[in-house]
Amino acid sequence: MPFSHARFDQQQVAQIILDSLKKGKPVEIEGFGIFQPQKDGGFHFVALDAPRVFIGYAAEDAEKADQLYGQLLEAGFNPWMDRKNLKAGQNWPRLIEAAIEASDFFVGCMSKNSVRKRGGFQSEIRYALDIALRLPLEDTFIIPIRFDDCRLPARIVRELQYIDFFPAWEEGLQHLTHAIQHQWVKRQP
């Protein structure tokens, strides 16, 4: 019998979820949230009502972006990045734009790699700036972070406050999570 037509009791569903998590696979329950496996063998649950955070980065900074993704997930947010969320064969330019539009926050990871490079990261930043124009002036949408001592684009410096993740990554992460939480609480009815 195909999986989609099978009937399972609660015990069987729980076992399927645990087996998937043990294999390192996240389990999404539509309308509820995502169970994410953790390195210690446990799991972390991200509710659908958690802030959605798009992570924009240059390919050369993928390792740091992956670290940020994991830490935002552990902090209870719902991060999104291409390497984690896109599937083979998907129309990635359109899905990236859709993910930016659906996000509550856009974290632009600035570095010496990203600010000088032409390509996807630059278009993501520009698209996020366009989205921000449609939001209420009090809303924080774009949060630039610096992975290193790079020179930021003039428009970013002129319009947005940024957070340094160097030389103290954990301090930068604390500032970022606080900024997201503060803005998220302000937006709630």
Order of alpha helices (4+ residues) and beta strands (2+ residues): alpha-beta-beta-beta-beta-alpha-beta-alpha-alpha-beta-alpha-alpha-beta-alpha-beta-alpha
